[in-house]
Amino acid sequence: MNSQVIKEDMKKARDIMSHRVVWIRPDYTVDAGIQIMEKYKIGGLVVVNEGRLVGVVTFTDLHSRHPNQQIQDVMSKKVVTILPETTVHEMYDLMKRHNIGRLPVIDEDNYVIGIVTKGDLLTEFNSFAIPDAVIGESGNTSTTIKVDSEAASEKKSETRNWKEVYKRAYSFIENIISAIKEGKEFTIDDGFGIITHIINNQEAIDALCLRATYTENSLDALVSHPVNVTIHALKIGIGLKYQRRQLVDLGMAALLHDLGMARIPKEIIEKEEKLTDKEIEVLQKHPKYGKELLLTLGEDFAWLAEIILQEHEREGGLGYPRGLKGYDIHEYAKIIGLVDVYEALTHLRPYRKPFLPHEAVKEIMGSQRKSFSSKIVKTLIKQLSVFPIQSYVRLNSHAIGRVIGSSEAHLLRPTIQVLYDSQGRKPANKRIIKLHEEPLLYIIDSIHEKDLPL
Ligand SMILES: [Fe+2]
C-alpha cells in the first residue's frame, strides 16, 4: 500500500472530524448534556467513565428521553472506536455494518480526537481509494476489511445528479415497502445518505422541488408521495433556519412518514369511491403501524417512531390518533403534516385534477387554516414559491412561458419568458413578461414539460 496515500487519507479523515469534542461523565443528567450541547453548539457528546470511552450521545437521543435521566441510560449501545489511520471508506463501511450514524475517532493513546458522522463521510467518501487497512473495533482488536472502491466511485457519479437522487430515494422507499409487504427485514440506513446528499446540494433542491410538484403520474403514488414530501419538508426546514442535524432528522421522518401504509390493504388505498367509516378507521391506523415498524429496528429509532405517529395530529386537536394540540405536537410532525396535505392536493387523484400550487395553498389557508401552525404555513408559502422557477405556465392569453423569476411580494405574478405566443408560435425575439406589471394577464394553468407544444 502506498504510504503517501495513507498519510493523505489520514489527514483528510482528521480534517473532516468535528473539532469540538466535549467529554462528559456518565453521572451527568440529560439536562446537563443538553446544556453542554447548546453551549458548545455541537450535535454529539463523547461519554467517558474513568478515562474509558463508554459511548456517544446525540442531541436527538437526549431530546427523545425523559429529562433528568442519567446520561449513562441514554448512551448508544453500539460503540465502535476507530483509529485515525482508518480510511474514509472503512469508516463508512463500519457505520453501515453496525447501523450507527456517528463514530468517535481515537488516536494512538486512546485519546478521542473527534467525531465523524455519516453525513461528513458521504461528502468526502469518494475522494479516497485505498483497498484495505487496519481497523480497531471496541477495544482495538484488529481486523482487515476489503473495500470495493469501484462500487464507491460508481456511487459518486450516480448520486451527483439530482435526477439520480430522486430515483435513489424512490427505490429506497420502494424496497422498504416491498420488504414490509413480504414480511422481510428492512433497514433505513441508506436514507441518511440520501437526505445528507440532498442537504449538501442545496442548489439542487429547487430542481427537486419542481420535480416533486410535477411528478409524473406514472409513478406509484405510495412511493413518490413520501419522496416529494421529504423534498418539500427539507425546503421548509431550510426556511426555518434548521441546523444540519435537524434537517437530517426532519428529512428521515418525512421519508418514512407513511411507512405504515404498507400494512393497509390495497383495496382501501386504491379505492376510487368514498371510503366507508370502517375503511377510514383502518386507514387511520397507518401512523400507529409506522411507529411499530420503526420500533422493530430498535430503541435507537424511538424518536423517529414518535414523530411518525404524530404526522396526522393537527394544531386544533382534531387530528389522530391521539388528538394532540399545538405544543404537544413535534414541530417536524407539523411540517410533515402540512406538506403531506400540500403534496396530495398538487397531485392527480381519481376523482379530481391536481391543484396548482397556489390553489393548494389557498385551499389550506381556507378550509384547513386551524389545522396548521401559521408559522409553518407562512414558511411553506415563502419557500415553495407558488410557481417554481423553471416551471411552465399558460396565461389567460393562451401564451405559454417559463417562470424565470419571482419575488416574495408577487408570488402569484412571477416573471416569465414567453416560449409560445397566443397563436402557438415561437416568438422571434426574446420576450419577458413581468406579470405584476401586467394587470390584464394572469396564469391559468401549470404545464408539464412533456405537454409543451413541439
Ligand atoms: Fe400519512
Boltz pocket constraint, residues with backbone or C-beta under 6 A from the ligand:
constraints:
  - pocket:
      binder: B
      contacts: [[A, 257], [A, 258], [A, 286], [A, 311], [A, 312], [A, 340]]
      max_distance: 6.0
